[in-house]
Amino acid sequence: MKILFLYQYEYLEPIGIMSLLAYLRRSGYECDFIDLALERDYLKKIKEAHPDIIAYSITTGKHFFYQRLNVELKKKMKFFAIFGGPHATFFPEFIEEEGVDAICRGEGEYALVELAAALKDGRDCASIKNLWVKQGEKIYRNDVRPLIEDLDSLPFPDREIINKYNHYKKLHRRMVLTGRGCPYSCTYCFNHSYNDLYGLTKSKIVRKRSVAHVIEELKEISNKYSPRRFQFIDDTFILDKSWCSDFSKKYKEEISKPFIAYTRVNIVDDEVIKSLKEGGCITILYAIESGNDIIRNSVLKRNITEKQILDAVGIYKKYGLKTFAQNMVGLPDETLKSAFETVRLNAKCKPDYAWSSIFQPYPRTELYAYCEKKNYLTNEPFDETYYKKSILNIPYRAEFENLHHLFSLAVAFPFLEPLIRLLIKLPLGSFYYFLWNIHRVWCYTTKVKWIDVSELFIFE
């Protein structure tokens, strides 16, 4: 029984797939991984792999590509196709699409091993929890099982398989997840829907690995791949401040490499940031999203004040940390005036890089329903990169797109705001997009230490 995961390179290690690979391999199953973007002839590679199961982890927007690919593969090969990830979790009706044999909702480790065992033994797989399974004209819709509480019981994500590609092998920044779950209910995010799916109470949402378990993984990565830095990708890395303090001490003693971490400004205090700095943190990510209080708190439900943002930034700077601010433009109810409030609040914060995306209304989020109610929705497809276009029916859409491309420059050089107000009215989006990419690469490599220059030239 061979399981093949297909993925298309997105500049990041696919932690979810790597975790599933590790659990399947530990359970005795032969697995493989093919990155479609890094193969000259991926169809040939897939055929040569002779998989019994092909697994995909899909996000909304990207699901179109993977579904079309699966249909083409089904014409050439015989295999069982299963789709997991956010899109399958929140749009389980995806099971009805041509060529889809099963979808997995929520955590997939236990369900995939059960599926592999059933198919290997020729047993029926219609009643496996977390799975919706299609057999002929009938679809079996199973409930989700409880979340995995003991994350230390899971193996470390499998980096060995993906590192057959130089794009991954030569990465200087390795990504690590120290827990699962988020207790917040931002309207543009799926977290609240995920928590509802599992019927979670607030005390059960966030599950954290032990400090010792995380340190052990970091040692293994360090010994095998010698990265220059780590990035902890948890949304709630600093939520448990006692854990953070203990982790920082152990990290300094046993790992001693620079690291990058996400924070949430309303739970930042001097003690936790001091401990991160002493542990080796060099760069902090934090989200502003909008500089307008009504949009940030009533529309996005961030429940964060401007004072909390500025106070947190003051603490970051007190300890000499590089800062990476996250924002959106083209939001529901946003005007050009309120968008420039976001620019100005970022300018007050003086981040080393002011990142922004163009808001995309993901279906079945609270903000999607809000957009629907206010007649902001169109039938246009998602911009899968978040960087090129808005798909909302809003005034000044072209200006919002241009402002996105010039956003980081407007923050870095506040005196340019009057000029940028004029420039966004001109039909020069492609040129502005080029400028944005140049400035982004410059800041990523020299300011926030996101990547090294050498990583820009890994071709195979």
SEGUTI-760532 format. One line per field, with one value per residue (C-alpha): residue number from 0; residue in three letters; x, z, y. Coordinates in steps of 0.001 Angstrom, whole numbers. Each point is the difference from the previous one (the first is absolute). Layout:
n = (NUM_...)
res = (ala_...)
east = (X_...)
up = (Z_...)
north = (Y_...)
This chain:
n = (0_1_2_3_4_5_6_7_8_9_10_11_12_13_14_15_16_17_18_19_20_21_22_23_24_25_26_27_28_29_30_31_32_33_34_35_36_37_38_39_40_41_42_43_44_45_46_47_48_49_50_51_52_53_54_55_56_57_58_59_60_61_62_63_64_65_66_67_68_69_70_71_72_73_74_75_76_77_78_79_80_81_82_83_84_85_86_87_88_89_90_91_92_93_94_95_96_97_98_99_100_101_102_103_104_105_106_107_108_109_110_111_112_113_114_115_116_117_118_119_120_121_122_123_124_125_126_127_128_129_130_131_132_133_134_135_136_137_138_139_140_141_142_143_144_145_146_147_148_149_150_151_152_153_154_155_156_157_158_159_160_161_162_163_164_165_166_167_168_169_170_171_172_173_174_175_176_177_178_179_180_181_182_183_184_185_186_187_188_189_190_191_192_193_194_195_196_197_198_199_200_201_202_203_204_205_206_207_208_209_210_211_212_213_214_215_216_217_218_219_220_221_222_223_224_225_226_227_228_229_230_231_232_233_234_235_236_237_238_239_240_241_242_243_244_245_246_247_248_249_250_251_252_253_254_255_256_257_258_259_260_261_262_263_264_265_266_267_268_269_270_271_272_273_274_275_276_277_278_279_280_281_282_283_284_285_286_287_288_289_290_291_292_293_294_295_296_297_298_299_300_301_302_303_304_305_306_307_308_309_310_311_312_313_314_315_316_317_318_319_320_321_322_323_324_325_326_327_328_329_330_331_332_333_334_335_336_337_338_339_340_341_342_343_344_345_346_347_348_349_350_351_352_353_354_355_356_357_358_359_360_361_362_363_364_365_366_367_368_369_370_371_372_373_374_375_376_377_378_379_380_381_382_383_384_385_386_387_388_389_390_391_392_393_394_395_396_397_398_399_400_401_402_403_404_405_406_407_408_409_410_411_412_413_414_415_416_417_418_419_420_421_422_423_424_425_426_427_428_429_430_431_432_433_434_435_436_437_438_439_440_441_442_443_444_445_446_447_448_449_450_451_452_453_454_455_456_457_458_459)
res = (met_lys_ile_leu_phe_leu_tyr_gln_tyr_glu_tyr_leu_glu_pro_ile_gly_ile_met_ser_leu_leu_ala_tyr_leu_arg_arg_ser_gly_tyr_glu_cys_asp_phe_ile_asp_leu_ala_leu_glu_arg_asp_tyr_leu_lys_lys_ile_lys_glu_ala_his_pro_asp_ile_ile_ala_tyr_ser_ile_thr_thr_gly_lys_his_phe_phe_tyr_gln_arg_leu_asn_val_glu_leu_lys_lys_lys_met_lys_phe_phe_ala_ile_phe_gly_gly_pro_his_ala_thr_phe_phe_pro_glu_phe_ile_glu_glu_glu_gly_val_asp_ala_ile_cys_arg_gly_glu_gly_glu_tyr_ala_leu_val_glu_leu_ala_ala_ala_leu_lys_asp_gly_arg_asp_cys_ala_ser_ile_lys_asn_leu_trp_val_lys_gln_gly_glu_lys_ile_tyr_arg_asn_asp_val_arg_pro_leu_ile_glu_asp_leu_asp_ser_leu_pro_phe_pro_asp_arg_glu_ile_ile_asn_lys_tyr_asn_his_tyr_lys_lys_leu_his_arg_arg_met_val_leu_thr_gly_arg_gly_cys_pro_tyr_ser_cys_thr_tyr_cys_phe_asn_his_ser_tyr_asn_asp_leu_tyr_gly_leu_thr_lys_ser_lys_ile_val_arg_lys_arg_ser_val_ala_his_val_ile_glu_glu_leu_lys_glu_ile_ser_asn_lys_tyr_ser_pro_arg_arg_phe_gln_phe_ile_asp_asp_thr_phe_ile_leu_asp_lys_ser_trp_cys_ser_asp_phe_ser_lys_lys_tyr_lys_glu_glu_ile_ser_lys_pro_phe_ile_ala_tyr_thr_arg_val_asn_ile_val_asp_asp_glu_val_ile_lys_ser_leu_lys_glu_gly_gly_cys_ile_thr_ile_leu_tyr_ala_ile_glu_ser_gly_asn_asp_ile_ile_arg_asn_ser_val_leu_lys_arg_asn_ile_thr_glu_lys_gln_ile_leu_asp_ala_val_gly_ile_tyr_lys_lys_tyr_gly_leu_lys_thr_phe_ala_gln_asn_met_val_gly_leu_pro_asp_glu_thr_leu_lys_ser_ala_phe_glu_thr_val_arg_leu_asn_ala_lys_cys_lys_pro_asp_tyr_ala_trp_ser_ser_ile_phe_gln_pro_tyr_pro_arg_thr_glu_leu_tyr_ala_tyr_cys_glu_lys_lys_asn_tyr_leu_thr_asn_glu_pro_phe_asp_glu_thr_tyr_tyr_lys_lys_ser_ile_leu_asn_ile_pro_tyr_arg_ala_glu_phe_glu_asn_leu_his_his_leu_phe_ser_leu_ala_val_ala_phe_pro_phe_leu_glu_pro_leu_ile_arg_leu_leu_ile_lys_leu_pro_leu_gly_ser_phe_tyr_tyr_phe_leu_trp_asn_ile_his_arg_val_trp_cys_tyr_thr_thr_lys_val_lys_trp_ile_asp_val_ser_glu_leu_phe_ile_phe_glu)
east = (0_1714_-1236_1120_-442_-155_784_906_2906_-1036_3349_-813_482_-3377_-172_-3431_1024_3311_-1850_-2280_2955_1767_-3005_-664_3637_174_-3091_1863_-1287_2113_-361_1276_-222_54_190_-1707_1776_3447_-318_706_-2546_-2137_-2475_2819_1162_-3505_-421_3403_-1003_-2888_-2024_-2992_-1154_604_-519_-400_-114_-2029_-868_-2917_998_2767_-2592_-904_3518_227_-3467_760_3327_-1716_-2515_2827_1885_-3113_-150_3522_300_-1959_278_-2049_-133_-392_-35_626_976_-2092_-2128_-1001_-690_-2295_-1428_-588_-2378_3223_-500_-2564_2623_1093_2830_-143_-253_188_564_1468_-1333_2239_3057_1006_2604_-2285_-2478_2654_1574_-3429_-723_3310_-555_-3535_1031_3010_-2144_-2875_-2356_-2758_1172_-3429_-264_3395_-381_1096_-568_-2788_211_-1608_-942_-1923_-2941_70_1979_786_336_1804_408_3400_1792_1372_3072_3398_769_3419_1992_3212_-1327_367_3281_1867_-984_1817_2555_1994_-2426_-418_3735_640_-715_2699_-2678_-724_3367_1822_-2495_1799_-3252_-1792_-3620_-1236_-3450_-42_-3755_-3385_-3127_-944_-2588_-700_-2917_1246_-2708_2309_1423_-1216_1075_-3408_-1627_2596_-745_-3740_578_1543_-2410_2940_-109_2658_2063_380_845_3741_2202_3703_2918_2332_3111_2168_-1736_477_3655_576_-1412_2144_3110_-838_-521_3221_2043_-1383_-400_1973_-2529_1046_-3269_-3376_-3471_-2792_-3228_-2560_-2639_59_3695_-29_-3447_1465_2599_1329_614_1707_2315_988_451_2198_2364_318_336_2888_1770_-497_-650_1372_-1031_-1909_-3761_-3124_-3389_-3577_-1606_-3391_318_-2824_1803_3494_1749_3565_753_-930_1820_3066_60_-289_2839_2225_-806_1194_-2981_1048_-3281_-3589_-3075_-3169_-3279_-1470_-2305_-1719_862_-3671_-1487_-3476_1240_2596_-2357_-3584_553_3045_-733_3657_-951_3333_467_2483_1595_570_1698_2269_787_973_2169_1716_903_1294_2232_1130_1602_1403_-2173_-616_-3714_-2227_-3473_-2901_-2837_-2830_-1377_-3224_-2047_-3809_-1156_3541_475_3211_-22_-150_2582_2433_-756_1557_3023_394_-402_2692_2206_-405_1079_3017_174_3032_-2458_-3684_-1542_-3459_-2393_-3106_-3002_-1584_-3504_322_-3401_-1469_1919_-1966_1456_-1146_-3564_448_1197_-2971_-2412_1530_56_3776_405_713_354_3686_2482_2299_3386_1886_3029_-1971_2285_-1437_-3684_-3126_-3110_-2416_-2578_1298_765_3613_949_2885_1302_-29_1970_2554_190_812_2971_1239_-981_3388_1672_-2653_726_3777_-30_-2996_895_-1024_-3676_-1174_1769_-1350_-3529_492_1858_-2725_-2335_2259_-315_3504_-856_2568_2795_-1099_-140_3602_1021_-1798_1904_3351_-666_-1352_3101_2247_-1801_-244_3735_1451_-2582_-2024_2380_-2902_2188_3625_1006_1390_-3480_-1212_2188_-959_-1266_-18)
up = (0_-1213_797_-2182_1033_-2761_703_-1923_1362_1913_1513_3339_1460_-155_3726_-162_-2708_1734_3221_-1812_-1797_3314_1641_-2993_-263_3728_-460_-2593_-3284_-3032_-852_-2604_-714_-3347_-331_-3287_-425_417_-2484_-3710_-785_3049_-1862_-780_3639_1283_-2329_1018_3682_-522_2943_1479_1665_-1161_2714_-394_2607_-1521_805_-1447_-3377_-530_57_-3629_-1159_2044_-985_-3709_438_1785_-2815_-2538_2121_405_-3800_-61_3256_2597_3568_2981_192_3364_620_3363_1239_598_-3145_562_3663_-571_-3374_447_-2957_-2023_266_-2789_-2520_-2762_963_3747_1976_3515_1910_3480_2401_2790_1233_-2344_1714_1472_-2876_-2697_1774_393_-3675_-1124_2181_-1319_-3640_536_1587_-2445_2743_-285_798_37_3784_842_2186_-1525_-3498_-2505_-2455_-3413_-1148_-3259_381_3806_2285_3580_2273_3249_3085_1105_2809_2990_-618_827_3464_559_-2814_1424_-1071_-3660_-1896_-1204_-3486_-2672_-1641_-1525_-2881_-1050_245_-3153_-1583_340_407_3404_856_-296_1949_2721_1931_1319_1126_3189_1544_3799_420_-1678_317_338_2446_-1879_-2330_-2654_-2653_-2989_1403_147_3606_1501_-2523_828_3702_-712_-2074_3027_2503_1946_3197_360_2448_-2510_-3167_382_466_589_-368_2972_-29_75_-3077_-2002_1023_-1070_-3458_-303_880_-2665_-2651_1040_-190_-3373_-1892_1828_-513_820_1726_1036_-429_2377_-1968_2799_49_3790_747_3031_1348_2815_1488_2447_-2905_-1918_2867_515_-3745_-397_2758_-1437_-3538_960_1823_-2552_-3437_-15_-3533_-973_-260_-1268_1742_-391_2755_688_1319_2572_1944_-246_3160_900_1704_-2905_-2622_2224_314_-3786_-568_2550_-1617_-3425_-1702_-2716_-1795_1197_-2207_1103_-1701_-305_-2936_1_1481_211_3403_-1331_-2771_2216_2890_-1323_-3472_615_3724_923_3317_153_685_-1642_3410_385_-3394_792_3506_-1342_-2699_2662_1858_-3194_-667_3621_-470_-3429_-1932_-3724_-721_-2804_-58_-1752_-1666_-2527_-2500_-1997_3038_204_887_-485_-1733_-1344_3036_2443_-2037_439_3734_-178_-1772_2627_2967_-1527_-467_3727_775_-2338_-808_-1813_-2570_-405_-1725_-1519_-1951_-2022_1888_-1466_1242_915_-67_3306_2024_1921_-2160_-3184_1326_792_-3566_-1344_2115_-1185_-3687_-234_-1593_-3662_-1981_-630_1004_2980_-378_1404_868_1836_-1737_-3394_16_2045_-895_1957_-1544_1719_-1072_-845_-451_-2360_2477_2808_-2205_-788_3654_892_-2368_1456_3628_1410_-1711_1391_3514_-389_-1419_1539_-1735_-3276_1005_-2026_-3067_533_265_-3547_-1308_961_-2451_-2950_-2066_901_2030_-1663_670_3620_410_-1212_2546_2745_-802_-29_3338_1522_-955_1318_3361_260_-521_1752_2536_1577_-858_-1517_-2636_-1093_-3419_-921_365_-2924_-2333_837_-3276_398)
north = (0_3171_3509_2910_3636_2611_3638_3141_2033_3145_1087_-1629_-3443_-1827_-752_-1643_-2459_-664_-870_-2441_-1584_-544_-1651_-2256_-1062_-731_-2157_-2055_1429_819_3676_2415_3714_1777_3760_793_3337_-1518_-2865_387_-2735_-623_-2230_-2408_82_-708_-2973_-1378_196_-2497_1340_-1795_3224_3557_2606_3753_2762_2833_3589_1940_1392_-2555_-2791_677_-893_-3197_-1171_441_-1797_-2876_-408_-232_-2520_-2131_-326_-1436_-1979_-1920_1294_1170_3825_1724_3743_1658_3444_3137_-203_-3620_736_2965_-1019_-3731_30_-60_-3784_362_1154_-2340_-2336_715_-3251_1466_3208_379_2613_1277_-1851_-2784_-2186_-2666_51_-481_-2955_-1615_624_-1498_-3058_-518_289_-2251_-2715_397_1171_2573_3552_1655_483_1512_3082_3338_-1400_524_-2874_-398_-3483_-38_2371_-81_2319_-1006_3024_-776_2171_1249_-1800_1960_2119_-1438_1348_-1550_1589_-1485_-3404_988_-367_3061_1212_-2005_2284_-2810_-597_3612_710_-2003_3390_2655_2675_-1527_-1508_3316_2095_1956_624_-3085_213_-1657_-295_-242_-462_-66_2117_3671_1398_3241_738_2414_222_-588_-3253_-3609_-576_677_-2387_-2648_330_-251_-3164_-1681_1553_1359_1969_2679_-2045_-2857_1923_552_-3065_481_-2364_-288_2163_-3126_-1435_3198_282_-3594_758_3117_-1986_-2572_2697_1744_-3188_-1079_3267_2727_2819_3551_849_-1406_1439_-997_238_-328_2737_-250_-466_2341_-916_-2144_2315_-2557_-2400_2830_810_-3628_-495_3085_-1154_-3505_1332_2286_-2825_-2783_1550_3540_999_3149_-484_1751_-102_1233_2046_1547_3535_-149_-2751_1479_1099_925_-3310_-2281_2081_264_-3795_-432_2445_-1713_-3337_1130_1624_2445_790_381_-171_1763_896_3468_-870_3401_3369_920_-884_-818_-2274_-1691_-688_37_-1474_-2224_-605_249_1679_1791_3696_2322_528_-3756_-77_2934_-1266_-3426_1548_2085_-3200_-1663_2972_213_-3409_749_-2443_265_389_-1233_1566_-1735_1910_-181_2498_-93_-1065_163_3539_1305_3329_1449_2282_-2927_-1951_2871_-139_-3483_1455_2698_-2364_-2219_3054_750_-3557_212_-3722_-1337_-1256_875_-3003_227_-2144_810_-1315_-3144_-997_-3676_-1728_-1169_2510_2604_2747_-1762_66_3688_660_-1932_2031_3277_-1074_173_-3435_-679_-3220_594_-2746_449_1599_-2978_2132_2758_2486_882_798_567_-1971_2183_2290_3136_3559_825_-3636_825_2572_-2589_-2399_2692_1012_-3592_40_3296_-714_-986_2968_2360_-1298_32_3544_1831_3267_-1709_-236_3049_-1366_-3517_1388_1254_-3054_-2471_1749_-804_-3240_-1152_-3086_-2270_2464_469_-3791_-172_2650_-1907_-3192_1802_1691_-3215_-2024_2770_61_-3793_-446_3037_1215_-2810_-2885_-1945_-1595_170_1301_-3425_-1521_2088_-2034_-3591_-1412_-3774)
